[in-house]
Amino acid sequence: RYGCFNGQALILYMKQLYDKGIKVSLVNFSIEQSDLDIGYNQRNNAIKMVVDMLNENKHVKVFRYLSNQVVVVADNVNASKEAVENFTKKYNDIIENNPEIELPDIKILFLDW
């Protein structure tokens, strides 16, 4: 439905990586709901937009986690940084070119493991 793996798959995948001793870089994208009075459909549309943009990066795996979070798992820090840079540019372009569209803030958190 969203074009990404779900939260349960994220947990299983992280356990598999941990058991094999494989280190990865994680990025959490949190769609902030307090800034906008967004309903269920608007939040899901925002999540789908985030997932679609992140799926354009070939070196990451994208997971939906909780109701308002998307997690990217990358093989290394460079791949996660590239995914964030690509996402940020596209997201900012949407905001600049479509002032009538009100989008929620998205907080980005890097985690290296």
C-alpha positions in Angstrom: 0.0 0.0 0.0 2.8 2.4 0.8 5.6 0.9 -1.3 7.8 0.1 1.7 8.3 -2.6 4.3 6.4 -2.5 7.6 7.6 -2.0 11.1 7.6 -5.8 11.9 9.9 -6.3 8.8 12.2 -3.6 10.2 12.5 -5.3 13.5 13.2 -8.7 11.9 15.7 -7.2 9.4 17.6 -5.3 12.2 17.8 -8.5 14.3 19.1 -10.4 11.2 21.8 -7.7 10.7 22.7 -7.7 14.4 23.0 -11.5 14.5 25.4 -11.3 11.5 27.4 -8.4 12.9 26.6 -6.1 10.0 26.7 -2.4 10.7 24.3 -0.1 9.0 23.2 3.6 9.0 19.6 4.4 10.0 17.7 7.6 9.3 14.3 8.2 10.9 11.8 10.6 9.2 9.1 11.7 11.6 6.1 13.5 10.2 5.2 16.1 12.8 1.5 16.3 13.4 1.3 19.1 15.8 2.2 21.8 13.2 -0.8 21.1 11.1 -4.3 19.9 11.8 -3.9 17.0 9.5 -6.3 14.1 9.4 -5.8 10.4 8.7 -5.8 10.8 4.9 -3.5 13.8 4.9 -1.0 12.0 7.2 -1.1 8.9 5.0 -0.6 11.0 1.8 2.4 12.7 3.5 3.9 9.3 4.4 3.4 8.0 0.9 5.1 11.1 -0.5 8.1 10.6 1.8 8.3 6.8 1.0 8.1 7.5 -2.8 10.9 10.1 -2.6 13.1 7.8 -0.5 12.5 4.8 -2.7 14.2 6.7 -5.6 17.5 5.9 -3.8 18.8 2.5 -4.8 21.1 1.9 -1.9 18.5 2.1 0.9 15.6 0.1 2.3 12.5 2.0 3.4 10.3 0.9 6.3 7.1 2.4 7.7 7.4 2.5 11.4 4.6 3.6 13.8 1.9 5.8 12.5 4.0 8.8 11.5 7.5 7.5 10.9 9.5 6.2 8.0 12.9 4.6 8.6 15.7 4.2 6.1 18.3 1.5 6.5 21.5 2.1 4.4 24.7 0.1 4.1 26.8 3.1 5.1 26.6 6.7 6.2 27.3 8.0 2.7 24.2 6.2 1.3 22.0 7.6 4.2 23.4 11.1 3.7 22.7 10.9 0.0 19.1 9.8 0.7 18.5 12.7 3.1 20.1 15.2 0.7 17.9 14.0 -2.2 14.8 14.0 0.0 15.4 17.4 1.4 16.0 18.9 -2.0 12.8 17.4 -3.4 10.7 18.3 -0.4 11.9 21.9 -0.4 11.2 22.1 -4.2 7.6 21.1 -3.6 7.2 23.7 -0.9 8.8 26.5 -3.0 6.9 25.6 -6.2 3.6 25.0 -4.6 2.9 27.6 -1.9 -0.8 26.6 -1.8 0.2 23.2 -0.4 0.6 23.0 3.3 3.0 20.2 4.2 3.8 19.0 7.7 7.3 19.5 9.1 9.5 16.4 8.9 12.2 15.8 11.6 15.1 13.8 10.5 17.3 11.8 12.9 20.5 10.0 11.9 21.6 6.8 13.8 24.7 4.9 13.0 24.9 1.3 14.2 
